[in-house]
Amino acid sequence: MKWLALVLVLSLSGCGTIFGLGGHQEIEILSNPPGARLYVDGTATPVLTPGQIAVDPAEEHRVDARLHAMRGGTQLHRSVRVWLVIVDGLLTLGMGLPFDYYSGALYHFPERIVLNLGEQGAPTPSELEEQFPPASPGLPPGPDPAEPPPKRVNR
């Protein structure tokens, strides 16, 4: 009878929610150089690096750091807690997964992130990739503009 009650409680809330994994997650943010102001999803925070921010793992976020004319940033990509999916699948027959999804317990972010700051105005690697996307693998490379054109032989 006690096992039935435990299964009902787990299936009505999700294992991750019961283990306290839902809600905001603390992430340590470091920057090179330190002392940068942190921005989360474009909104300034009172936190300077090194410091901690709390983010909701139910959504992905953008973290930026600015110090004088330098800036840097990254997109926080969440990862699925595979062990939680397995436990929810075994104990609740998957009924706890929606609760863990909506509470954010199903996902997690890295515990520590290091942002390397560069001069403002200098494009970041992600901005360069947006402006100049990599060539498609199926297309042959174009001519190198630094090389002189091939000589033509008249016959």
SULHULIN-V352082 format. One record per run of one state. SS is the DSSP state (h for helix, s for strand, l for the rest). FROM is the first residue (numbers start at 1). LEN is the number of residues. If there is no record, write none. Layout:
# SULHULIN-V352082
SS_FROM_LEN ; SS_FROM_LEN
This chain:
# SULHULIN-V352082
l_1_1 ; h_2_12 ; l_14_1 ; h_15_4 ; l_19_5 ; s_24_9 ; l_33_4 ; s_37_4 ; l_41_2 ; s_43_6 ; l_49_2 ; s_51_6 ; l_57_4 ; s_61_7 ; l_68_2 ; s_70_7 ; l_77_2 ; s_79_2 ; l_81_1 ; h_82_11 ; l_93_4 ; h_97_7 ; l_104_3 ; s_107_2 ; l_109_3 ; s_112_5 ; l_117_1 ; s_118_2 ; l_120_5 ; h_125_7 ; l_132_24
